[in-house]
Amino acid sequence: MRTVFMVAEKPSLAQSIAKILSKGSCSSRKGLNGACSVHEYTGSFMGQNVRFKMTSVCGHVMSLDFIGKYNNWDKVDPAELFSKAPTEKKEANPKLNMVKFLQVEAKGCDYVVLWLDCDKEGENICFEVLDAIQPLMNMSYGNDCTVYRAKFSSITDTDICNAMNRLGEPNRNEALSVDARQELDLRIGCAFTRFQTKYFQGKYGNLDSSLISFGPCQTPTLGFCVERHDKIQSFKPEAYWVIQAKVSSGKDSPLTLDWDRVRVFDRDVGQMFVNMAKTAKEAKVESVSKKEKAKQRPIALNTVEMLRVASSALGMGPQHTMQIAERLYTQGYISYPRTETTHYPENFDLKGTLKQQANSSFWGETVKALLSEGINRPKKGVDVGDHPPITPMRAASENELGIFTFTCLILKCLDNILDPVNNFKYLRFKIKIFLMHSRELSDPPIDSTDASIPVHINNICQRNYVTVESGRKLKPTNLGIVLVHGYYKIDADLVLPTIRSAVEKQLNLIALGKANFHQVLQHTLDIFKRKFHYFVDSIAGMDELMEVSFSPIAATGKPLSRCGKCHRFMKYIQAKPSRLHCSHCDETYSLPQNGAIKLYKELKCPLDEFELVLWTSGSRGKSYPVCPYCFSNPPFRDMKKGMGCNECTHPSCQHSLNSLGIGQCVECETGVLVFDPTSGPKWRMACNKCNVVVHFFEHAHKVQVSQDSCDSCEASLVIVDFNKTRSPLPDGETQHTGCVFCDPVFQDLVELKHATMRHPMHRAGGARRGRGRGRGRRPVGRGNPKKPKDKMAALAAYFV
């Protein structure tokens, strides 16, 4: 029996599609990556009985990045990123092992049906899946087609079954247009981001942003926010006066009449009119006008309009709206929510769609009336060729989606009081009072996120370019304002949406097969490369704006530790990203982030004479010393940038991994548990890779790491000294040397904290992974270290 392998974009979609196609008769199991399930059933395909295997990816399988050495900001000129720097495809989420998972499940299959989302990104993912699995598929039979593409816009029985009966092929051109966009965004964004981040963080200490990023879509979005902010700032309110009269007829509530002239800007003139009007005692209705207003049929709903309506009617932000819409789509309630089209195709089944709502307890009767009386076609919109407008596909009950409340105002005619034609024109009113009010012209509103693309808004918020005020109003920060003004000053194309729009038109030509991928890519990169060089040469223009809003790095921070070059104090700058700056050498050194930094006993690194600092994540977390110079300039070949002393392989330094490492981490594959000599009297060791922390020997007077190793597991032994009055050791002993994993004397004095059960081997009775010797890397050629004794094996399996 042949096998058909089918892949959807998300696990929930795979489950829904498999359920529809198998008519509920599929069996399901978890895949090897733990994130995706596999649904299996038998059925008919191309006139033959086959076995179906339905699974999914979790978005993009691969992502684009530069090869290793070009990710080093210090050693690569950002200008090289436009052409010289090679790129490669890497797994988008290595922890998911998506490529291996797909290969295992697709091995030996005969056909593949791709159910990825029907947009350009989905088309690109199609080819990511094919690149992973095609080498493991069975050879085609004769000229048989083995790769098929399903096109659908909603998760309904009808749409899914129709898609299965009308399978096509994946579109290589659309996938290439996404490849081009990814490469352009990577090269352009990284080049500008690296240059301006290094330039400005090296000059100013209070930017409060760890990354001064540039993005071809993100930056124009910021530009919109700053443009509105500038209009608000330049707006000058002007006072004016309005005149109102209050009149009544008998016992009715008084009416407030507005002035035909509306307002005056001179108070004395307004007062003159009030004085003139006060001579009248009675007001007479001179005429009555009557108007009919008709509301046009709305244009069909696309993504931008959905975001706007959700904001204005439901008070929902764009990200929240898209999350809800995606969920409604995968559950089959609405069609695909990412579309720019506002026009239904002529063959769209409007009646069939309406019939799905006929049994609704809320609007079922209205739907039935529409069906019986006949429906008008929706107002003609724009068809951009992607998906139909967002459409409800099946009715939902309160029990399925939750309960909402609705409030409305109804005007009711009582005793002809509201009949203006028959009554109102004969009325006379007694004038009660004339009033004059002072007001000011209102300033323009702050931009809201109603119709903005959520991901770009989220990006500029994370970069500290804008803040979200009450009512989801976007207010740019000083950094955001200065950046946009600087772009306008140097090259307005960098912040205006026009150049991105032109690039998108070129990408669309690739998708339509009317433009060459390489030519478009090279032409666009050449343009931005020239813009980059001009930006670099003209950076002083933006710098002039920066120095008005931000403090020089030499005037920021407080003295902390001594520089190893000039032996003067360097200043610790706490604003993101935290770093040390030597004003004498004019050098800045990176530090570990998201923790506290303090001087480490005035001890120095034996390699460069820089005073060490201590990084700590909190009283219950872990801490380790850091050499500021080594952190940015790894001294050994096996070290990477951003490593502290707990990962340093110096053979004799008292702070290094070689001196303080105890044993392989009980949870992660690559980490080593390193003793923290500053943690007493609540002593601990912590993994130098993950969040495992081991507390041991509380109230011990002294703890040291021995040069000797355990015969059972090869972990380093520890030497523990206790006070006589508080020693937990037997027979009144105060000192003991042993293995924290194997020694029975230590078995009740060790406690594992802050770990998670990520691997099956960590479950009860399953801690079979040995702990390599703690000095540097795990020994090569010795085989697996022996497992510790039962007590410590239980410790490794028991996670608090």
SEKEZA-805009 format. One line per 10 residues: for each residue x, y, z of C-alpha. Coordinates in steps of 0.001 Angstrom, whole numbers. Example, Ala and Ser with C-alpha at 12.3 -4.5 7.8 and 13.67 -1.06 7.14 Angstrom:
# residues 2
12300:-4500:7800; 13670:-1060:7140;
//
This chain:
# residues 800
0:0:0; 1395:3384:-997; 1725:6235:1491; 578:9847:1127; 2407:12236:3424; 494:15459:4157; 1819:18551:5952; -91:21545:7376; 1315:24785:8812; 220:24313:12418;
-596:21281:14594; -4190:22442:15121; -4719:22741:11357; -3336:19261:10765; -5753:17823:13308; -8760:19637:11809; -7928:18691:8210; -7245:15051:9099; -10529:14871:10998; -12472:16196:7991;
-10778:14025:5355; -10881:10820:7427; -14441:11544:8572; -13225:11236:12142; -11663:7794:11783; -7958:8671:12067; -5583:7546:14806; -3190:10048:16351; 211:9930:18034; 2881:12382:19119;
5875:12945:16862; 9469:12628:18030; 9832:16394:18517; 6965:16485:21025; 5362:19503:19323; 3638:17938:16314; 1206:15029:16154; 821:12495:13347; -2686:11488:12247; -3043:8280:10215;
-5912:6714:8275; -6578:4822:5049; -8510:6103:2069; -8550:6680:-1655; -6038:8825:-3542; -5723:9090:-7311; -7908:6008:-7756; -5944:3762:-5400; -6218:2680:-1782; -3484:4394:245;
-2289:5099:3754; -2448:8773:4761; -72:10368:7276; -1040:13924:8238; 1244:16113:10327; 2426:19716:10498; 5287:22105:10924; 5222:25074:13327; 5576:27933:10886; 8830:28282:8941;
11119:25248:9059; 14215:27226:8089; 15497:30761:8600; 18146:32724:6749; 21339:33848:8479; 24928:34730:7708; 27536:32015:8020; 29355:31896:11365; 32173:34416:11074; 29940:37121:9608;
27860:37137:12792; 30796:38668:14668; 29995:42381:14943; 33544:43310:15943; 35376:41626:13083; 33079:42336:10137; 32525:45689:8445; 28720:46088:8128; 29205:47198:4504; 30340:43649:3664;
26884:42334:4538; 25449:43715:1285; 27428:41409:-973; 30471:39617:429; 28830:37874:3377; 27509:34404:2380; 24173:33295:3824; 22846:29889:4765; 19567:28312:5743; 19385:27182:9367;
16601:25525:11311; 14242:28239:12510; 13846:26535:15895; 16613:23977:16493; 14935:22697:19670; 12024:21359:17610; 14274:19164:15413; 11730:19818:12672; 13891:18614:9776; 14645:15302:11448;
10998:14895:12457; 9793:15440:8876; 12423:13098:7480; 11548:10304:9904; 7825:10559:9163; 8172:11023:5387; 10731:8281:4807; 9464:5845:2194; 6335:7833:1316; 5141:7893:-2290;
3281:11195:-2481; 3247:14441:-548; 304:16846:-261; 1164:20293:1117; -1559:22010:3170; 445:25103:4097; -1352:28457:4385; -2260:29721:940; -115:32842:823; 3450:33537:-284;
4914:32620:3101; 3028:29312:2992; 4360:28677:-504; 7877:29262:781; 7355:26784:3614; 6199:24236:1012; 9668:24181:-499; 11336:24111:2924; 9387:20911:3616; 10215:19470:185;
13940:20191:609; 13869:18184:3839; 11855:15147:2701; 12255:14624:-1046; 15587:12757:-773; 13860:10189:1471; 10693:9701:-601; 10244:6695:-2888; 11119:7201:-6524; 8233:8254:-8736;
6459:5627:-10804; 7022:6480:-14450; 5886:10040:-15043; 3656:10133:-11953; 3488:13453:-10131; 4453:12977:-6492; 4145:16507:-5106; 759:18214:-4736; -470:21511:-3300; -3857:21994:-1646;
-5459:25455:-1983; -8046:26479:619; -9286:29558:2451; -11266:28082:5334; -11330:24955:7477; -14785:23696:6553; -15796:20280:5267; -16728:21716:1869; -13573:23797:1377; -11182:21077:2558;
-12840:18330:472; -12893:20607:-2592; -9196:21371:-2060; -8401:17657:-1894; -10287:17055:-5138; -8546:19931:-6959; -4905:19535:-6010; -2335:21651:-7848; 1395:22244:-7584; 3424:24502:-5263;
4397:27825:-6800; 8173:28195:-7015; 8017:31854:-8056; 6000:32889:-5002; 8456:31008:-2788; 11360:32804:-4464; 9768:36196:-3808; 9783:35355:-83; 13416:34215:-299; 14265:37568:-1863;
12429:39512:854; 14154:37499:3596; 17602:38139:2137; 16937:41838:1584; 15620:42309:5122; 18567:40377:6571; 21317:42200:4698; 19823:45711:4834; 18552:45448:8400; 21738:43941:9836;
24059:46405:8084; 22243:49516:9310; 21501:48014:12739; 25096:46987:13445; 26557:50298:12362; 24213:52609:14253; 24125:50370:17354; 27914:50319:17705; 28287:53979:16793; 25746:55410:19219;
26186:52960:22095; 29875:53773:21988; 29107:57502:22388; 26027:57774:24619; 25359:56085:27913; 21624:56593:28442; 20023:55430:25197; 18203:52684:27170; 17974:50302:24243; 20035:47165:23827;
19692:47288:20037; 19268:50373:17840; 17677:48446:15031; 16713:49408:11506; 14117:47510:9497; 12743:48184:6009; 9191:47788:7370; 9743:48582:11043; 11366:51981:10458; 8581:53436:8233;
6090:52297:10894; 8049:54294:13458; 8071:57164:10976; 4244:57298:10973; 4202:57554:14774; 6815:60311:14884; 5128:62240:12065; 1881:62376:14067; 3830:63271:17225; 5469:66184:15380;
2082:67488:14275; 874:67400:17875; 3980:69179:19128; 3765:71896:16488; 56:72459:17027; -748:75757:18751; -4135:75788:20511; -6205:78921:19947; -9043:80087:22187; -12477:80835:20752;
-15968:81567:22075; -19341:79996:21323; -22822:81281:22191; -25690:79047:23263; -29279:79755:24251; -31439:77636:26539; -35170:77689:25713; -38236:75811:26953; -41922:75427:26169; -43952:74779:29239;
-42944:71902:31455; -40642:70262:28934; -36955:70023:29659; -35071:73002:28258; -33379:72729:24862; -29908:74064:24142; -29628:75978:20869; -26342:76421:19027; -25314:79597:17221; -25471:79596:13424;
-22174:81437:13242; -20653:78672:15393; -17800:80652:17036; -15804:83861:17235; -12152:84330:18157; -12656:87735:19824; -14250:87665:23278; -15548:91235:23073; -17297:90508:19785; -18912:87442:21318;
-20115:89463:24292; -21606:92025:21949; -23718:89332:20258; -24852:87999:23644; -25979:91493:24681; -27885:91897:21422; -29623:88542:21781; -30667:89189:25364; -33242:91749:24182; -35362:88918:22741;
-37890:87243:25070; -39221:84531:22799; -37828:82164:20155; -39918:80988:17210; -39265:77982:14967; -38741:79458:11516; -38369:76282:9473; -38013:72547:9753; -35800:70488:7465; -36000:66775:7020;
-33251:64548:5580; -33002:60919:4678; -29663:59240:5208; -28709:55945:3638; -25731:53940:4762; -23807:52342:1946; -23283:48628:1926; -19923:47953:3573; -16996:46680:1574; -16088:43090:2393;
-13728:42655:5337; -9953:42419:4922; -7252:42238:7583; -6668:45969:8012; -10387:46725:8286; -10804:43849:10745; -8087:45347:12970; -9726:48779:12797; -13225:47497:13604; -11958:45287:16433;
-10229:48293:17951; -13077:50788:17631; -15980:48437:18388; -14450:45906:20786; -11458:47760:22234; -9039:45023:21132; -5405:45639:20213; -4020:44384:16884; -1948:41508:18264; -4819:40250:20387;
-7179:40563:17427; -4915:38512:15166; -4479:35827:17834; -8251:35491:18173; -8755:35548:14394; -6126:32830:13860; -7828:30654:16449; -11266:31183:14906; -9778:30251:11519; -8143:27035:12692;
-11395:26054:14425; -13344:26597:11220; -15438:29618:12260; -14005:32138:9774; -12001:32090:6554; -8288:32886:6390; -7785:36158:8329; -4709:37465:6480; -5964:38975:3239; -5819:42307:1430;
-8794:41521:-827; -12140:43290:-347; -13979:41772:-3328; -15745:38424:-3488; -15162:36435:-6683; -18213:36005:-8901; -18420:32285:-8145; -18275:32729:-4356; -21145:30801:-2739; -22837:33578:-756;
-26052:31602:-271; -24210:28563:1016; -22256:30740:3424; -25463:32370:4691; -27170:29010:5156; -24459:28118:7679; -25856:30917:9892; -29569:30107:9447; -29843:28201:12729; -28208:30889:14864;
-30307:31866:17865; -29205:35488:17412; -29548:36276:13710; -31009:33079:12253; -34374:34690:11440; -32701:37600:9689; -30621:35182:7635; -33721:33192:6642; -35438:36391:5566; -32434:37369:3433;
-32409:33966:1782; -36126:34037:1022; -36176:37633:-268; -32952:37364:-2233; -29596:38940:-1450; -27718:41734:-3153; -24122:41181:-4075; -21696:42904:-1665; -20265:46252:-2709; -17447:45789:-5176;
-14004:46083:-3617; -10464:45293:-4737; -9188:41834:-5629; -5420:41600:-5056; -5349:37898:-5860; -4612:36420:-2447; -7603:35190:-396; -11314:36000:-362; -12434:38568:2226; -12721:37405:5839;
-16029:35564:6051; -17914:33663:8794; -17956:30008:7741; -20105:28368:10404; -22342:29478:13242; -20992:29661:16785; -22864:29409:20058; -22183:31152:23347; -21019:27868:24824; -18340:27553:22144;
-16936:31095:22167; -18063:32723:25430; -20693:35252:26266; -20779:38832:25034; -23123:41692:25969; -24645:44217:23580; -25984:47685:24413; -27929:49871:22026; -30042:53034:22077; -33582:52899:20627;
-35585:56061:19882; -39295:55505:20253; -42042:57899:19073; -44452:58728:21941; -47651:60758:21366; -46258:62351:18200; -43788:64370:20267; -41021:63480:17817; -43085:64224:14719; -41328:67383:13482;
-43521:67975:10443; -46861:67963:12285; -45961:69614:15548; -42522:71125:15820; -42886:74033:13388; -45809:75488:15382; -43940:75600:18646; -42813:78755:20405; -40177:78658:23102; -39511:80897:26056;
-35900:82012:26197; -34425:81233:29604; -30730:82197:29322; -27899:83041:26916; -24442:81597:27578; -20980:82218:26125; -18314:79489:26542; -14559:79629:26039; -12944:76681:24230; -9700:75734:22470;
-9069:74132:19110; -8191:70495:19816; -4832:69086:18814; -4478:66107:16434; -4964:62698:18087; -2014:60408:18803; -1699:57472:16398; -3520:54394:17584; -2881:50813:16506; -6240:50387:14799;
-5032:49548:11318; -1329:48855:11901; 347:45566:11202; 856:44041:14676; 4362:42684:14209; 5860:46074:13283; 4135:47781:16204; 5462:45092:18522; 8999:45545:17171; 9170:49295:17737;
7744:48822:21248; 10388:46225:22116; 13162:48505:20835; 11947:51287:23149; 11145:53505:20156; 7510:53989:21237; 5454:53403:24345; 1802:52375:24418; -270:54878:26359; -3804:54349:27677;
-6278:53624:24931; -3515:51876:22918; -2118:55219:21771; 1460:55117:20499; 3815:57758:21846; 7372:57861:20466; 10284:58017:22912; 13185:60448:22607; 15223:57728:20907; 12480:57011:18373;
12015:60700:17614; 15735:61374:17179; 16180:58358:14892; 13357:59380:12572; 14450:63019:12477; 17984:61827:11757; 16829:59620:8866; 14887:62538:7400; 17961:64742:7746; 20300:62271:6024;
18073:60291:3628; 14286:60477:3847; 13975:57277:1765; 15133:55311:4807; 12010:56247:6759; 9381:56889:4083; 7271:53915:2914; 7748:54751:-773; 10985:52849:-1330; 9634:49776:468;
6543:49964:-1709; 8741:50007:-4811; 10650:46964:-3531; 7371:45125:-2882; 6308:45735:-6486; 9542:44126:-7656; 8995:41171:-5326; 5485:40754:-6698; 6933:40585:-10198; 9124:37681:-9020;
6012:35975:-7630; 4260:36402:-10988; 7243:35047:-12903; 7819:38416:-14613; 11153:39321:-12978; 14370:37451:-12284; 15085:36645:-8642; 18828:37385:-8804; 18438:40587:-10803; 15855:42051:-8425;
17942:41062:-5413; 21155:42523:-6789; 19527:45731:-8034; 17856:46421:-4664; 20990:45628:-2670; 23039:47964:-4881; 20608:50806:-4125; 20689:50235:-371; 24459:49717:-341; 24900:53199:-1800;
22408:54563:720; 24327:52827:3522; 27649:54393:2551; 26012:57812:2315; 24402:57237:5729; 27775:56330:7269; 29452:59375:5718; 26627:61639:6936; 26137:60177:10425; 27271:63451:12008;
23891:64898:11043; 22061:62371:13218; 24755:62663:15872; 23978:66365:16265; 20422:65423:17190; 21570:62645:19514; 23846:64840:21583; 20950:67178:22386; 18843:64366:23895; 21426:61978:25367;
24455:62185:27628; 27992:61313:26466; 29082:57918:27673; 32033:59467:29561; 29581:61503:31642; 27324:58529:32372; 27480:55840:35012; 29573:55453:38157; 33140:54200:38736; 33269:50451:39373;
36376:48498:38307; 39835:49241:36956; 40833:48992:33310; 43644:46507:32657; 45283:48828:30142; 45453:52205:31885; 44588:51003:35436; 42069:53810:35847; 38517:53245:37004; 35948:52349:34352;
32363:53526:34693; 29473:51095:34988; 26547:52131:32766; 23316:50506:33916; 21064:51659:31055; 20450:48951:28470; 22704:47437:27406; 24680:47553:30657; 28408:47943:29978; 31712:49327:31266;
33418:52321:29689; 36990:53511:30106; 37024:57213:29258; 40832:57341:29237; 41198:54559:26649; 37839:55453:25059; 36842:51783:25039; 33542:50141:25956; 33201:46577:27223; 30069:44438:27124;
28646:42717:30205; 26088:39949:30840; 22561:41401:30784; 19467:41027:32991; 21253:40835:36295; 23155:42861:38892; 26844:43778:38501; 29266:44549:41352; 33007:44527:41933; 34461:41079:42674;
36796:41535:45650; 39174:43718:43545; 40571:40487:42073; 42148:40641:38624; 42177:38441:35542; 45631:36837:35210; 45530:37295:31439; 44860:41013:31064; 44897:42634:34542; 41262:43812:34261;
39457:43799:37590; 36755:41148:37712; 33091:41952:38262; 30450:39621:39668; 27196:39061:37779; 24243:37711:39753; 20656:36979:38781; 19343:37363:42338; 19636:35931:45825; 18126:32584:44752;
19691:32489:41310; 23234:31954:40154; 26271:34212:39970; 29689:34090:38395; 32716:36395:37939; 33384:38072:34608; 36495:39605:33110; 35209:42579:31049; 37973:42192:28473; 37707:38406:28061;
33904:38682:27849; 34235:40673:24613; 37566:39177:23445; 37635:35387:24128; 41205:34410:25054; 40999:30737:24011; 39945:29090:20767; 37204:27003:22398; 35584:30060:24002; 32945:32245:22414;
32186:35896:22914; 29950:36478:25937; 31392:33833:28282; 32134:34425:31945; 34820:32875:34142; 32531:29885:34751; 33133:28891:31117; 36769:29950:30822; 39221:27090:30124; 42290:28780:31643;
44333:25886:33068; 45235:27452:36413; 43156:30589:37127; 41346:30206:40457; 38127:31613:38938; 38011:29412:35827; 35950:26394:34916; 39031:24236:35311; 39357:25241:38978; 35702:25408:40037;
33908:22938:37747; 32460:19939:39612; 30485:17740:37219; 28251:17515:34176; 24852:19182:34598; 22080:16821:35658; 19703:18339:33084; 21310:19778:29959; 23705:17995:27632; 26524:20536:27463;
26544:22345:30804; 28903:21892:33743; 27963:22508:37379; 30385:25153:38645; 30984:25964:42312; 30092:29515:43362; 32694:30552:45995; 30730:33738:46841; 27541:31958:47835; 28353:31032:51463;
26954:30335:53951; 24191:29048:51603; 26652:27351:49291; 25684:26358:45771; 26902:25252:42391; 25157:26280:39170; 25161:25090:35582; 27115:27382:33262; 24598:26763:30459; 21088:26287:31857;
19127:27307:34973; 19949:24353:37235; 21175:25395:40692; 22304:22913:43346; 22293:24084:46979; 24526:22160:49333; 26315:22167:52701; 24321:25033:54228; 26134:26736:57117; 29428:25047:56212;
32403:27156:57263; 34330:26550:54056; 33842:24678:50761; 36599:24013:48234; 36880:22051:44994; 39524:19362:45184; 41974:18458:42455; 40940:14817:42837; 38047:13091:41070; 35374:10570:42020;
36206:6980:41041; 32548:6275:40247; 31429:9266:38134; 34628:11277:37567; 33151:14433:39062; 35511:16630:41082; 35511:15998:44824; 34720:18796:47255; 36328:19541:50613; 33812:20773:53218;
34633:22279:56629; 31869:22693:59254; 31852:24492:62589; 31996:22130:65538; 28668:23263:66935; 26733:22916:63650; 28424:20008:61924; 26020:17465:60371; 28864:15019:59885; 28892:11771:61929;
30993:11302:65084; 31510:15051:65530; 33732:15349:62478; 34122:18852:61001; 35752:18115:57633; 34906:15658:54894; 36049:15202:51286; 33762:13407:48882; 31660:13442:45723; 28452:15471:45850;
26805:12877:43606; 28009:9601:45096; 29226:10062:48660; 26640:8704:51162; 27818:11189:53803; 26706:14040:51547; 23420:12469:50424; 21175:14603:52683; 23140:17812:52236; 22452:18469:48538;
19288:19934:47028; 18464:20593:43379; 16642:23816:42478; 15298:25701:39448; 15306:22780:37031; 12653:21663:34586; 11652:18230:33322; 12499:18679:29666; 13724:15176:28837; 12105:11776:29446;
15325:10579:31073; 14723:13069:33879; 11577:11345:35055; 11600:9197:38162; 14085:6362:37980; 15531:7587:34698; 18632:9645:35533; 21041:7400:33689; 23244:10046:32147; 26634:10133:33804;
28348:13308:34883; 31591:14016:33115; 34538:15456:34961; 33948:19103:35771; 37301:20419:34536; 36665:21997:31160; 35037:19887:28519; 33854:16324:28873; 36712:13798:28469; 37152:12376:24983;
37812:8674:24410; 36820:7434:27877; 33280:6415:26992; 30365:7447:29190; 31264:8214:32797; 29859:5831:35378; 26495:6719:36838; 26363:7894:40452; 24937:5857:43254; 21206:5522:43841;
20744:8500:46155; 22211:11011:43729; 20472:9375:40768; 17208:10032:42557; 18343:13619:43109; 18887:14089:39383; 15392:12787:38677; 13664:14879:41345; 13163:18459:40187; 11828:21088:42527;
//
